[in-house]
Amino acid sequence: MEVPHISRPFQIEKDWIDYNGHMNMAYYNVLFDRASDEIFEKLGLAPAYARDRRLTTYTAEIHVCYVRELHLGDSVNVSYQLVDHDEKRLHSYQEIIHADGWLAATCECLTLHIDMTGPKVAPFPPDIRAGVEALSTSHACLPRPERAGRSIGIRRK
């Protein structure tokens, strides 16, 4: 797998532009989600996984940093780096990169593997776990993202 995974190009759509003239914050999450879907497809976590095996993923926590505005017609790619994982969880980091090479936004996410019959958090089955391990091994050469692990707060002097 690519290191890190880089999504197909996405175009900023007209309906995503808000009254301030730039992309509304909600659609950054749409881009992060669409790019995650690409890697989840490779891992076997596509919609058929939920339908056929009654297993899926839920987002438990997400932290988005808006770095630079995106506008109508901009083209971007989204990276996906697996930072950590265990038998039930994925800790990922993503960046939206403009076609001109600048950083637009970052996203750090904790994803849970879910048994839909509960629903409850459950271990990955062996075939999915093998894919997660392979992805982890391929991403092990990457440095920990500088923006990962950030917290929200007002810095006081």
C-alpha positions in Angstrom: 0.0 0.0 0.0 1.0 3.6 -0.6 3.0 5.3 2.2 1.0 7.2 3.2 -2.2 6.5 1.2 -3.0 9.4 -1.1 -6.6 9.7 -2.3 -7.8 10.4 -5.8 -8.2 14.1 -6.5 -11.4 15.8 -5.2 -12.9 19.0 -6.6 -14.5 21.5 -4.2 -18.2 21.7 -5.1 -20.5 24.7 -5.4 -22.8 23.5 -2.7 -19.9 23.3 -0.3 -19.3 27.0 -0.4 -20.8 29.1 2.5 -21.8 32.7 2.9 -18.2 33.6 3.7 -17.1 32.6 0.2 -15.0 29.6 1.2 -15.7 25.9 1.9 -17.9 25.3 4.9 -16.3 23.5 7.8 -18.6 20.5 7.4 -17.3 19.6 4.0 -13.7 19.2 5.2 -15.1 16.2 7.1 -16.8 15.0 3.9 -13.4 15.0 2.2 -11.7 13.2 5.1 -14.5 10.7 5.1 -14.3 10.0 1.4 -10.6 9.5 1.5 -11.0 7.2 4.5 -13.5 5.2 2.5 -10.7 4.6 -0.1 -8.4 3.0 2.4 -11.2 1.2 4.2 -12.1 -0.4 0.8 -8.6 -1.7 0.5 -8.8 -3.1 4.1 -12.1 -4.9 3.3 -14.2 -2.5 5.4 -16.5 -1.3 2.6 -20.3 -1.2 2.8 -20.5 -4.9 1.8 -18.6 -5.7 5.0 -21.4 -4.1 7.1 -24.2 -5.7 5.0 -22.8 -9.2 4.7 -20.8 -9.6 8.0 -22.8 -7.3 10.3 -19.5 -5.6 11.2 -18.6 -2.0 10.6 -16.7 1.0 12.0 -17.8 4.1 13.9 -15.9 7.3 14.5 -15.4 7.8 18.3 -13.4 11.0 18.2 -12.2 13.4 15.6 -10.1 16.5 15.8 -9.9 18.8 12.7 -7.6 21.7 12.3 -8.5 24.2 9.5 -5.2 25.6 8.2 -6.1 27.4 5.0 -9.3 28.2 3.2 -10.5 26.2 0.2 -12.6 27.7 -2.6 -14.9 26.7 -5.4 -13.0 24.7 -8.0 -10.0 24.0 -5.9 -8.6 20.5 -6.4 -7.2 18.5 -3.4 -5.9 15.1 -2.4 -6.2 13.7 1.1 -3.6 11.6 2.8 -4.3 8.8 5.3 -1.7 7.6 7.8 -2.3 4.9 10.3 -0.7 6.2 13.4 -1.6 3.4 15.8 -4.0 0.5 16.2 -5.1 -2.3 18.5 -7.4 -5.2 18.1 -10.5 -3.0 18.1 -9.4 0.6 17.2 -7.6 2.6 14.5 -5.9 5.9 15.2 -5.4 7.8 12.0 -4.1 11.1 10.8 -5.1 12.8 7.5 -4.1 16.0 5.6 -6.0 17.8 2.9 -3.4 19.0 0.4 -4.2 21.5 -2.3 -3.1 20.7 -5.8 -0.6 23.5 -5.5 1.0 21.6 -2.6 -0.1 23.6 0.5 -1.8 22.2 3.6 -5.5 23.1 3.9 -6.6 21.0 6.9 -5.6 18.1 9.2 -7.8 15.4 10.9 -6.9 13.1 13.7 -9.4 10.3 14.2 -10.1 7.4 16.5 -12.2 4.7 14.8 -13.9 1.8 16.5 -14.6 -1.6 15.0 -18.2 -2.5 15.7 -20.3 -5.7 15.9 -23.6 -4.4 14.7 -25.6 -7.1 16.5 -24.9 -5.2 19.8 -23.9 -2.7 18.7 -20.7 -3.1 20.6 -17.0 -2.6 20.1 -15.4 -5.8 18.9 -12.1 -7.2 17.7 -11.3 -7.2 14.0 -11.7 -10.6 12.4 -8.4 -12.3 11.4 -8.6 -11.2 7.7 -9.3 -7.6 8.5 -6.7 -7.6 11.3 -4.1 -8.9 8.7 -4.8 -5.9 6.4 -4.6 -3.5 9.3 -1.2 -5.1 10.4 0.0 -4.8 6.8 -1.0 -1.1 6.6 0.6 -0.5 10.0 3.9 -2.1 8.8 3.9 0.0 5.7 3.3 3.2 7.6 5.8 2.4 10.3 8.5 4.2 8.3 6.6 7.4 8.5 7.4 9.9 11.3 4.6 10.7 13.8 2.8 13.7 12.3 3.8 16.9 14.0 0.1 18.0 14.3 -1.0 14.7 15.8 -2.0 14.7 19.5 -2.9 18.4 19.6 -5.4 19.5 22.2 -7.9 22.3 22.2 -7.6 25.2 24.6 -6.9 28.9 25.0 -3.2 29.5 25.7 -2.7 31.9 28.5 0.5 33.8 29.1 
